[in-house]
Amino acid sequence: ARLGLAIAKKVIQSASARNRVKRLIRESFRLNQRRLPDIDIVIVVTSRTLYNNRVLLCDLDKQWSRLEVYYKRA
């Protein structure tokens, strides 16, 4: 699986905050990469509510699980 990120400056103005979100997403992807199918994944951040690390990681875990289940059925 491969990962692509798109985080607009309009969504998260601060460069340090954008980089922090990117680091969290990459780390979550790295930890869950083995259970994901071999597909290209693009994450587009569209909301400012991702400032809490715990919420972001929880949401990412849910999405990784959804992808895993969807591609096991197909």
Secondary structure, DSSP 8 states (H G I E B T S, - for coil): -EEEEEE-TTTS--HHHHHHHHHHHHHHHHHHGGGS-S-EEEEEE--GGGG-HHHHHHHHHHHHHHHHHHHHH-
